[in-house]
Amino acid sequence: MRDGLAIGDEAELDWQVSAEHVIHLGYPVPSLIDGRLATDVRDPSVSAVVFSTPFMILLMERAARKVIEPFLDYGEASVGASVEVDHLAGTPLGAQVRGVARVKAIQGKMIDFEVSAFDQHEQIGRGTHRRAVVRLDKVAKRIAQKANPQQSASSSDSWLSGVAIMPASITDRFQPHADSPTDHARQTANMNSSNLPDTPTLDVALDGTLATVTLNRPQKLNAVNSQMTSDWERLNLFLAANPQIRIVLVTGAGSAFCAGDDLTEVGSLSLREAETLSYRQARMYLAWEQLPQVFVGVVNGAALGGGCVAANSCDLRIAAHNATFGMPEVLRGWPPGYGVAQLTALVGKSRAMQMCLFGQPITARQALEFGLVQRVCPAATLMTEARQLAQQLLQLPPQALRETKRLVHVDEGLQPKTAFLADTAAYIRCLAEPDAREGIAAFKEKRPPRFPNE
């Protein structure tokens, strides 16, 4: 660690509270559904979406890291060793928040901070935080040993090895949520192509810096169920930890790209379970824009509902002539649970309204006219053209490509990233209604739904 860090040095970090930073507060509302009492729907009049304590702590920790970074030698990083924080006030979604960290003591490679957080109206947090400066090679070695249970690790291989502190000082009293995918990558530096996660519903093929992910439930038209959601969550973490993979092609096995959510499973879930799954899926797709890779949707057939959202969540889209795109949820009795804002950002309000209100799919040619896809080609040459597109991207400078992707998504603003909170709330309200139960029954019985004409 270089000389120069002094008591009183401080740094600030500004964030905007977005969807991944919040928790949902509210009381359950008792209601009768199918003749039984359900208590898993929140009353919007007595609920709130607020900046969570773990992310407030993360904001302040990141401010402290910002103080230290100019003084690190090559191969060093700072890690959190302990934190004690009071959360003083709530802050709503969309607000600007500021974290401040000020050095109050330096003991070798241990730095103590006073930390605080503010929104636009008041102080919302305060406390103390300790960070340790560590060698990255030691961290990587220790994490590699944990990742491989067959290797034993000695106590001297702790990631704080060589830092003179009392044992009690390294107890982390509060473990915040995982950082962004990029931060997670830094913490999981040992992950590589040799330890792909087990993803039964996703077929993942690696070819150097190119990954091809094939949705692999062809008998269900690649419909997204809980298992596929978990598989994508694991794969997202793997991709975050492996930025050397630069391009991800996403396609579907069989005749479809993705038919959307698995309605048979949805019909078996409680409202609370359906709400939780919808939030997970929305964040799963939103994670793609935060990952360092460029995602290319290779749409080989129907992309409906959640499948259309998956295509829209890619950075680029190429489609076969026989591909279709649609948001058919209204035909089953509910609005889209997520993805409306992303669709609107791509095709405009009028066309998004057309697709969502009527629920009818559009052709690949129409999708090209709408600006939903960049290229249409014969099904027989789809993967060949997709790989050619990937090779074009791979010829570009990696860092410039990543930064360009990041800037485009940042320029979208907050709305596409938080609208799914309202989407899911409306979806759950409608899922509790008789129309939704009739829509699911009609799907299972392979017949048109019979909605009342009221």
C-alpha positions in Angstrom: 0.0 0.0 0.0 1.4 3.4 -1.0 2.0 6.2 1.5 -0.2 9.3 1.6 -3.5 8.1 3.1 -4.3 10.3 6.1 -6.9 10.7 8.9 -9.6 13.0 7.7 -9.5 11.9 4.0 -12.9 11.3 2.7 -14.9 10.4 -0.4 -18.5 10.6 -1.5 -20.6 8.3 -3.8 -23.9 9.1 -5.3 -26.5 6.5 -6.3 -30.1 6.6 -7.6 -32.3 4.1 -5.8 -33.4 1.6 -8.4 -35.3 -1.7 -8.3 -32.4 -3.9 -7.1 -31.8 -1.6 -4.1 -35.3 -1.8 -2.5 -37.5 -3.9 -0.2 -41.2 -4.1 -0.2 -43.1 -3.3 3.0 -46.7 -3.9 3.6 -49.5 -5.8 5.4 -51.2 -8.8 3.9 -54.8 -8.3 2.9 -57.1 -11.3 3.8 -59.3 -12.3 0.8 -61.3 -15.3 -0.4 -59.8 -17.0 -3.4 -61.5 -20.2 -4.6 -63.4 -20.3 -1.4 -60.4 -20.3 0.9 -58.7 -17.5 2.8 -55.6 -16.1 1.2 -53.3 -13.6 3.0 -50.5 -13.2 0.5 -51.7 -10.0 -1.4 -50.4 -6.7 0.0 -52.7 -3.7 0.3 -51.2 -0.9 -1.8 -52.6 1.8 0.6 -50.5 0.5 3.5 -47.4 -0.6 1.7 -44.1 1.0 0.6 -41.1 0.4 -1.5 -38.0 1.7 0.3 -34.2 1.7 0.0 -33.0 -1.4 1.9 -30.5 -1.4 4.8 -28.1 -3.9 3.0 -27.8 -1.6 0.0 -27.4 1.5 2.2 -24.5 -0.2 3.9 -23.1 -1.2 0.5 -23.3 2.5 -0.6 -21.2 3.6 2.4 -18.8 0.7 2.1 -18.2 1.6 -1.6 -17.5 5.2 -0.5 -14.9 3.9 1.9 -13.4 1.8 -0.9 -13.2 4.9 -3.1 -11.0 6.6 -0.4 -8.5 3.8 -0.4 -8.3 2.9 -4.1 -5.8 5.7 -5.1 -3.3 4.3 -2.5 -3.4 0.6 -3.5 -0.4 -1.1 -5.1 -0.8 -3.4 -8.1 -2.3 -6.7 -7.0 -4.0 -5.2 -3.9 -7.6 -4.6 -3.1 -9.6 -3.5 -0.1 -12.2 -5.7 1.5 -14.8 -5.1 4.3 -13.8 -6.5 7.7 -16.6 -5.1 9.9 -19.4 -2.7 9.9 -21.8 -1.2 12.4 -24.6 1.0 11.0 -27.8 2.6 12.2 -30.5 3.0 9.5 -32.2 6.3 10.5 -34.9 7.0 7.9 -36.6 5.5 4.8 -36.0 6.6 1.2 -38.3 5.9 -1.7 -37.5 4.3 -5.1 -36.0 6.7 -7.6 -34.5 9.0 -5.0 -30.9 10.3 -5.1 -28.7 9.0 -2.1 -25.2 9.9 -1.1 -22.7 7.9 0.9 -19.8 9.5 2.7 -16.8 7.8 4.2 -14.1 9.6 6.3 -10.9 8.0 7.6 -10.7 8.1 11.4 -7.8 5.6 12.1 -5.1 3.8 10.2 -3.4 0.7 11.7 -1.1 -0.7 9.1 -3.3 -2.2 6.5 -6.5 -1.8 8.5 -8.4 1.5 7.9 -11.3 2.6 10.1 -14.0 4.9 8.8 -16.9 7.0 10.0 -19.6 6.5 7.4 -22.9 8.2 6.7 -25.7 8.3 4.1 -28.1 11.0 3.0 -31.0 11.4 0.7 -32.2 14.7 -0.7 -34.0 15.5 2.5 -32.1 14.2 5.5 -29.4 11.9 6.9 -30.6 8.3 6.5 -27.7 6.3 8.0 -24.5 6.5 10.1 -22.0 4.2 11.6 -18.5 2.8 11.5 -16.7 0.6 9.0 -13.3 -1.1 8.8 -11.6 -2.2 5.6 -8.5 -4.3 5.2 -6.0 -4.1 2.3 -5.3 -7.6 1.0 -3.3 -9.3 -1.7 -5.5 -10.5 -4.6 -3.3 -13.6 -5.1 -4.1 -14.7 -1.5 -7.8 -14.1 -2.0 -7.9 -16.0 -5.3 -6.0 -18.9 -3.7 -8.4 -19.1 -0.7 -11.5 -18.9 -2.9 -10.2 -21.5 -5.2 -9.7 -23.9 -2.2 -13.3 -23.3 -1.1 -14.6 -23.9 -4.6 -12.8 -27.3 -4.7 -13.7 -29.2 -1.6 -11.0 -31.8 -2.3 -8.3 -29.2 -1.6 -7.7 -28.4 2.1 -7.0 -24.9 3.3 -4.8 -24.0 6.2 -5.7 -21.2 8.6 -2.8 -19.2 7.3 -4.6 -18.9 3.9 -7.3 -16.6 5.2 -8.0 -13.8 2.8 -7.0 -11.4 5.7 -3.7 -13.3 6.1 -0.8 -11.0 6.9 -3.1 -8.2 8.2 -2.4 -7.6 11.9 -5.8 -7.5 13.6 -7.5 -9.1 16.6 -9.6 -12.2 15.7 -12.8 -10.5 16.8 -12.2 -7.6 14.5 -12.6 -9.7 11.3 -16.2 -10.8 12.3 -18.5 -9.2 9.8 -21.6 -8.3 11.8 -23.7 -7.7 8.8 -23.4 -9.3 5.4 -25.0 -7.1 2.7 -26.6 -8.4 -0.4 -24.3 -9.4 -3.3 -22.8 -6.5 -5.2 -23.6 -5.8 -8.8 -22.6 -8.7 -11.2 -19.4 -6.9 -12.0 -18.4 -6.6 -8.3 -19.3 -10.2 -7.8 -16.9 -11.1 -10.6 -14.0 -9.4 -8.8 -14.8 -11.4 -5.6 -15.1 -14.7 -7.5 -12.0 -14.4 -9.6 -11.3 -18.2 -9.6 -14.4 -19.1 -11.7 -13.7 -20.1 -15.2 -15.0 -22.2 -18.1 -14.0 -25.4 -16.3 -16.6 -25.0 -13.6 -19.8 -24.1 -15.4 -22.8 -24.3 -13.0 -25.2 -27.2 -13.4 -28.1 -25.8 -15.4 -30.5 -28.7 -16.4 -32.8 -26.4 -18.4 -30.0 -24.5 -20.2 -27.5 -26.0 -22.6 -24.3 -23.8 -22.3 -21.5 -24.2 -24.9 -18.3 -22.2 -24.7 -16.1 -21.5 -27.6 -13.3 -19.3 -26.5 -14.8 -15.9 -25.7 -18.2 -16.8 -27.2 -20.9 -18.5 -25.1 -24.1 -20.1 -26.7 -27.0 -20.6 -24.3 -29.8 -22.8 -25.6 -33.1 -22.8 -23.6 -33.6 -26.6 -23.3 -37.2 -27.5 -22.5 -38.3 -28.2 -26.1 -41.2 -30.4 -25.0 -42.6 -27.3 -23.2 -41.6 -24.9 -26.0 -38.8 -23.7 -23.6 -41.3 -22.2 -21.2 -39.7 -20.6 -18.2 -40.4 -22.4 -14.9 -38.8 -22.1 -11.4 -35.9 -24.4 -12.4 -35.0 -22.4 -15.5 -35.2 -19.2 -13.4 -32.7 -20.7 -10.9 -30.5 -21.9 -13.7 -30.4 -18.4 -15.3 -29.6 -16.9 -11.9 -26.6 -19.3 -11.5 -25.5 -18.7 -15.1 -25.7 -14.9 -14.6 -23.3 -15.2 -11.7 -20.9 -17.4 -13.7 -20.9 -14.8 -16.5 -20.3 -12.0 -14.1 -17.3 -13.8 -12.8 -15.9 -14.6 -16.3 -15.7 -11.3 -18.2 -13.3 -13.0 -20.6 -16.5 -14.4 -22.1 -17.4 -11.4 -24.3 -20.5 -12.5 -26.3 -23.5 -14.6 -25.3 -25.9 -16.0 -28.0 -29.3 -16.9 -26.5 -31.5 -19.3 -28.5 -34.1 -22.0 -28.0 -34.1 -25.8 -28.6 -36.6 -27.2 -31.0 -39.2 -25.2 -32.8 -39.6 -22.3 -30.3 -37.4 -19.6 -28.9 -39.4 -19.4 -25.6 -43.2 -19.6 -25.1 -43.1 -17.5 -21.9 -43.9 -18.5 -18.4 -44.9 -22.1 -17.7 -48.6 -21.6 -17.1 -49.1 -25.1 -15.7 -46.6 -24.2 -12.9 -48.1 -20.7 -12.5 -51.5 -22.3 -11.9 -50.1 -24.4 -9.1 -48.4 -21.5 -7.2 -49.8 -19.4 -4.3 -50.1 -15.7 -5.0 -47.0 -15.1 -2.7 -45.0 -17.7 -4.7 -46.1 -16.3 -8.0 -45.1 -12.8 -6.9 -41.7 -13.9 -5.7 -41.1 -15.8 -8.9 -42.1 -12.8 -11.0 -39.7 -10.5 -9.2 -36.9 -13.0 -9.6 -37.5 -13.4 -13.3 -37.7 -9.6 -13.9 -34.3 -9.1 -12.1 -32.9 -12.1 -13.9 -33.5 -10.4 -17.2 -32.5 -7.0 -16.0 -29.1 -8.5 -14.9 -28.2 -9.0 -18.6 -27.8 -5.3 -19.1 -25.4 -5.1 -16.1 -23.2 -8.0 -17.2 -20.0 -7.3 -19.2 -21.0 -9.5 -22.1 -23.0 -8.4 -25.1 -26.2 -10.6 -25.3 -27.6 -11.5 -28.7 -31.0 -13.0 -29.0 -31.1 -15.6 -31.7 -34.8 -16.0 -32.1 -35.5 -19.3 -33.9 -39.3 -19.4 -33.4 -42.1 -18.1 -31.1 -41.0 -15.6 -28.5 -44.1 -15.0 -26.4 -44.7 -13.3 -23.1 -41.6 -13.9 -20.9 -39.9 -15.2 -24.1 -40.5 -11.9 -25.8 -39.1 -10.2 -22.7 -36.0 -12.4 -22.9 -35.4 -11.4 -26.5 -36.0 -7.7 -25.6 -33.5 -8.0 -22.7 -30.7 -8.9 -25.1 -28.6 -6.1 -26.5 -29.2 -7.2 -30.1 -31.7 -9.5 -31.8 -31.5 -11.6 -35.0 -34.6 -13.6 -36.0 -35.5 -16.4 -38.4 -38.2 -15.6 -41.0 -40.7 -17.9 -39.1 -40.1 -16.2 -35.7 -43.0 -14.4 -34.0 -43.0 -12.0 -31.1 -46.0 -11.4 -28.8 -47.2 -10.4 -25.4 -50.4 -12.6 -25.0 -50.9 -12.3 -21.3 -54.1 -10.3 -21.6 -55.7 -13.3 -23.5 -55.2 -15.3 -20.3 -56.6 -12.8 -17.9 -53.7 -10.7 -16.6 -51.2 -8.1 -17.8 -47.5 -8.8 -18.3 -45.8 -9.4 -15.0 -42.6 -7.5 -16.2 -41.1 -6.2 -19.4 -43.6 -3.6 -20.6 -41.2 -0.7 -20.2 -38.4 -2.5 -22.1 -40.8 -3.3 -25.0 -42.0 0.3 -25.0 -38.4 1.6 -25.1 -37.7 -0.6 -28.2 -40.9 -0.1 -30.3 -42.6 3.0 -28.9 -45.8 3.4 -26.9 -48.3 3.0 -29.8 -46.8 -0.3 -31.0 -46.3 -1.6 -27.4 -49.9 -0.8 -26.7 -51.0 -2.7 -29.8 -49.0 -5.8 -28.8 -50.0 -5.8 -25.1 -53.7 -4.9 -25.5 -54.6 -7.3 -28.3 -52.1 -10.0 -27.3 -51.6 -11.0 -30.9 -48.1 -11.9 -32.1 -46.3 -10.0 -34.8 -44.1 -11.6 -37.5 -40.3 -11.3 -37.8 -40.8 -8.9 -40.7 -43.1 -6.7 -38.6 -40.6 -7.0 -35.7 -37.9 -5.7 -38.1 -40.1 -2.8 -39.1 -40.9 -2.0 -35.5 -37.2 -1.9 -34.6 -37.5 -5.0 -32.3 -34.9 -6.9 -34.2 -31.8 -5.8 -36.2 -31.8 -8.6 -38.8 -34.1 -11.3 -40.3 -32.8 -14.3 -42.1 -33.8 -17.9 -43.2 -34.1 -20.4 -40.4 -31.5 -22.6 -42.0 -28.8 -19.9 -41.8 -29.8 -18.3 -38.5 -27.1 -19.7 -36.3 -24.4 -19.1 -39.0 -25.4 -15.5 -39.3 -25.6 -15.1 -35.5 -22.0 -16.4 -35.1 -20.9 -14.1 -37.9 -22.4 -11.2 -36.0 -20.7 -12.4 -32.9 -17.3 -12.5 -34.7 -17.9 -8.9 -35.9 -18.4 -7.9 -32.3 -15.3 -9.9 -31.1 -13.2 -7.8 -33.5 -14.0 -4.7 -31.6 -11.9 -3.5 -28.6 -13.4 -5.3 -25.5 -13.3 -2.4 -23.0 -14.8 0.1 -25.5 -17.6 -2.4 -26.3 -18.4 -2.9 -22.6 -18.4 0.8 -21.8 -20.6 1.5 -24.9 -23.1 -1.1 -23.7 -23.1 0.4 -20.2 -23.7 3.9 -21.4 -26.6 2.9 -23.7 -28.4 1.3 -20.8 -27.6 4.1 -18.4 -29.1 6.6 -20.9 -32.4 4.7 -20.7 -33.0 6.2 -17.3 -34.6 4.7 -14.3 -38.1 3.8 -15.7 -37.3 0.6 -17.6 -35.5 -0.8 -14.6 -38.2 -0.1 -12.0 -41.5 -0.5 -13.9 -41.6 -4.2 -13.2 -42.6 -3.4 -9.6 -45.9 -2.0 -10.9 -46.1 -4.7 -13.5 -45.9 -7.5 -11.0 -48.3 -5.8 -8.6 -50.9 -5.6 -11.3 -50.2 -9.2 -12.5 -50.7 -10.5 -8.9 -54.0 -8.6 -8.5 -55.3 -10.0 -11.7 -54.0 -13.5 -11.0 -56.3 -13.6 -8.0 -59.4 -12.9 -10.2 -61.7 -15.5 -11.7 -60.6 -14.4 -15.2 -57.1 -15.6 -14.6 -58.3 -18.9 -13.2 -60.4 -19.4 -16.4 -57.4 -18.4 -18.6 -55.2 -21.1 -16.9 -57.9 -23.7 -17.1 -58.5 -23.0 -20.8 -54.7 -23.3 -21.4 -54.6 -26.7 -19.7 -57.7 -27.9 -21.5 -56.4 -26.6 -24.8 -59.6 -24.5 -25.5 -60.4 -20.8 -25.9 -61.1 -19.1 -22.6 -64.7 -18.1 -21.8 -64.5 -14.7 -20.1 -67.7 -13.0 -18.9 -68.9 -10.0 -21.1 -69.5 -7.5 -18.3 
